[in-house]
């Protein structure tokens, strides 16, 4: 069950979901559909992503059929400027202090996409957000409660929004559960042509960074270092987003990123 109050009138505003199109984010969307009358499937695009102009819609169409009471609204939202800002913010100071972590492309990416999703929520009066985080993916900051998960929840909460992780459940088989719901035609889809999701060409850089860092640090040491590094990025996001809200219509950083 989702950690929400089913009597909360804010549910009527729907939920803004980071949607890659893959198994994890699709199962999360299905679980959201059992609570929210509208699920905004926000697929973010940026330089380095392979997002087809005709985004694969097979999961989307099957979810609509499986949950006819829920409105699924799918959109592709540019996020390159947000990524560039996260990556470049105080770059040289971060390089001196945090070393190779400035190559944490996956951490930068998820921080940026959550930032863009947060702004979407604020612009549209949405009080719930969600992602496709799953257990046993702790190398990825946004799916690790000791690196970014709690920090992201706190960021959204600062602006009155609750971040949910519908697929974050011990022992959960997202592929099997999707198949049981009738969303996919086979029980195993990850790493096959049936896994219809955004592909990042920079993932290899993240893998190379992790390979080098873990020769120098234990995994708990990596977690602590990554949290300290990304915390500074989130503080920048909090400050600039607050300015955006306080000065509507003015030439703030977030307004320029929205362009």
C-alpha positions, 0 to 999 in steps of 0.5 A: 500500500502507498503511504498516503491518507486516502481522505486527503483532498490533495489526491484529487490533484493527481501525482507527478511520476518520473516515468522512464517507461521501464518495468520499475516505473511502470509498476509504480504507475500501476500502484499509483493508479489504484489511489490517484484519479490522475497519474502524470507520467513525466518522461524527461529528455536531455542530452545523452538520452535516447528518447524516441520521438515516438516513445514506446507506448505499449505499457502506457496503453495497457495501463490505461486499459487495466485501470480505466478509472484513472487518467494517465497523462504522458508527456516528454519534458526537456530537462537538459538545462537542469542537468547542466546546472546541477553538474556545473554548480561549483564544479571546481570547488567540488572537484577539489573537495569531492574528487571523482564524484564530480563524474557521478552522471547518474547522481546528477541526472536524478537530482536534475530530473527530480528538480524538474519534476518538483517545478512541474508540481509547483507550477500545476498545484500537485502535492504528490510526486513519485519515482520507480526506485526499487530495492537492491539498486543501492549503487544509484543514489536516488535508490539508496536511503543512505544517499539520496532517497531521504534527501529527495523526500526532504526537498519535496517536503520543503515545498509541501509535496510528498515523494512516494516510492511505490515499487520500493518493496523487499522481495518485489519482482517488478517484472513478475508483478507487471505480468500478473497485472496484464501489462506485459506479455512475458515475465522477464523483460529487463535487458530485452527488446520488451523493456521499453524505456529511456536509455542513457548513453552516459551510463558507462561513465558512471560505471567507470567512476564506480569501478575506480572509487570502490578500489579506494573506498568501502561501499559505506564510505562511498555512500557517505561521500556521495551523500555529502557531495549531492547534499550541496546540489540539493541545497542549491536547488532548494535556494533557487526554487524558493527564489523562483516561487518568491519572484514570479515572473522575474528573471530567476535561475529557474525561470531561465532554465525553463526558458 
